[in-house]
Amino acid sequence: MALDKSALVYLALIILAIGIAAVAFAKPEVVTISPGAEQNTIDVSADGVVSADPDFAEIFITVETTSGKAETAQSENAATVAALRQALTTSGLVDDVRTTSFNLYPNFFGEGFTVSHSLKVSTDSTTGVGRVLDLITAQGVTRIDYIQFSLSEDSAETLKQAALKTALDRAENKARALASAAGVGLGKAVKISETSFFSPPIFFAAERAVAAEGVPTTVVPGQIEVSATVAVSYEIA
């Protein structure tokens, strides 16, 4: 069936409107154009890794008490936790002791109730973590969940800057090798971006950490690796 002239005009207007809407709502594309002409670049990425000893540690522990009555289990748990806090805060080894969870529940496979009080012990004396563990177990705590070694904010930032510098140096060396192989000159960097940064903490599992009598606990965490990745675009000279 042939369309008359008015129908064709109407159809053309609809198509034009759809096209304008598509352009208006389309996701914009970021395009960088150099003044005058298209810019030719060598694009590279590189990693930088530096290592350092951790300077911060967190010890996660749980104090559990069980009794036939809920109030007895709770009061006994409170007394144990209070004595533990006192011993830790006066030891000169820890910076902070705080609660992370508290639970009171009936024993489904036996009589009575259990109180579970979890704590996080923080210290910037990573070499004294073994003594902190001995102090904790001396207070009757037999459940040390895990230990986390990490970097303080200042240390992490300092190492990140070092990792970025290493990554940039490696990127430049890679770009120079590519330029030399291609027989072109290497100009200045025109675009630099950090694509990733990683500083994983070190975890030590310690489901039941009790030192042998008279033998101090020694914990050696090893070093933490801080890595950074950069992407750089260099002008072709």
Secondary structure, DSSP 8 states (H G I E B T S, - for coil): ----HHHHHHHHHHHHHHHHHHHHHS--------SSS---EEEEEEEEEEEE---EEEEEEEEEEEESSHHHHHHHHHHHHHHHHHHHHTTTS-SEEEEEEEEEEE-TTSSSEEEEEEEEEEES-GGGHHHHHHHHHHTT---EEEEEEE--HHHHHHHHHHHHHHHHHHHHHHHHHHHHHHT--EEEEEEEEEEEEE---EEEE-TT----TT---------EEEEEEEEEEEEE-
